[in-house]
């Protein structure tokens, strides 16, 4: 389930960035990251640290929800 959720998160990041008419470089500048880092995150070549993910989401005005997962018997 992680991969699906992660892929959906990255898709939302790319979609939102494009909706805001931001280039990868513009987002990178806002987040104090390199354009290469943004590119690698968007292509899922790397998994960003949580603080970097939060920084990106903040600048794109996106929220993240954390929920508990309980396994059913």
Secondary structure by P-SEA (a helix, b strand, c coil): caaaaaaaaaaaaaaaaaaacccaaaaaaaacccaaaaaaaaaccccccaaaaaaaaaaacbbbbbbbbbbcc
